[in-house]
Amino acid sequence: MPEWVELTEMSGELVADNLRGLLEAQGIPVLLNQEGAGRALGLSVGPLGLTQVLIPQEYLAEARKVLLAYEAGEYANLPPLDADQDQSA
């Protein structure tokens, strides 16, 4: 069974879910953990709005690279997956 470690903590589950998608696209398993009351109330600010991004220890180095690229905005302006398809047909 893997040892899960915290990669980062983010404000709100929606923001953390974006990072989860990027990590999973790289083959890195991810768990998100938010305080139950914060999740139930839909909080995204303050201590109850924080969401932990957890990954298995063996993926930590690779996940940190993805996190740094994410924080640097390297994923911000990627074209949609179907952008290269001809829409005029």
C-alpha positions in Angstrom: 0.0 0.0 0.0 1.5 3.4 -1.0 2.4 6.0 1.6 0.4 9.1 0.7 2.1 12.5 1.2 1.0 16.1 0.8 2.2 17.7 -2.4 0.5 21.0 -1.7 -2.6 22.6 -0.1 -4.9 24.8 -2.2 -7.8 27.1 -1.6 -10.9 25.3 -2.7 -11.6 21.9 -4.1 -12.2 23.3 -7.7 -8.6 24.7 -7.9 -7.2 21.5 -6.5 -9.3 19.4 -8.9 -7.6 21.2 -11.9 -4.2 20.2 -10.5 -5.4 16.7 -9.9 -6.4 16.5 -13.6 -2.9 17.6 -14.7 -1.2 15.1 -12.4 -3.5 12.2 -13.4 -2.8 13.0 -17.1 0.9 12.4 -16.2 0.0 9.0 -14.7 0.3 10.3 -11.1 -2.4 9.0 -8.7 -4.0 11.8 -6.6 -6.3 12.1 -3.6 -7.9 15.3 -2.5 -8.7 15.9 1.1 -10.8 18.8 2.5 -12.2 19.3 6.0 -15.7 17.8 6.0 -17.4 21.0 7.2 -15.7 23.0 4.6 -16.7 20.6 1.8 -20.3 20.5 3.1 -20.5 24.3 3.1 -18.7 24.7 -0.2 -16.0 26.9 1.3 -13.0 27.8 -0.8 -11.4 30.4 1.6 -10.0 30.2 5.1 -8.8 27.2 7.0 -12.0 25.1 6.2 -11.6 25.9 2.5 -8.1 24.4 2.2 -7.8 21.2 0.1 -4.8 18.9 0.5 -3.4 17.4 -2.7 -2.0 14.0 -1.8 0.1 11.7 -3.9 2.0 8.4 -3.3 5.5 9.1 -2.0 7.2 7.5 -5.0 5.7 10.1 -7.4 6.8 13.1 -5.3 9.7 14.3 -7.5 7.6 14.1 -10.8 4.6 15.7 -9.1 6.7 18.6 -7.9 7.7 19.3 -11.5 4.1 19.3 -12.7 3.2 21.6 -9.7 6.0 24.1 -10.6 4.9 24.2 -14.2 1.2 24.7 -13.1 2.2 27.5 -10.8 4.3 29.1 -13.5 1.3 29.2 -15.8 2.7 26.8 -18.4 -0.7 25.0 -18.7 -2.8 28.3 -18.9 -3.0 28.8 -22.7 -3.1 25.3 -24.1 -5.4 24.9 -27.1 -8.4 22.5 -26.8 -7.7 18.9 -27.6 -9.8 19.1 -30.8 -8.3 22.5 -32.0 -6.3 20.8 -34.8 -9.5 19.2 -36.3 -11.1 21.1 -39.2 -14.4 22.5 -38.0 -15.6 23.6 -41.5 -16.6 20.2 -42.7 
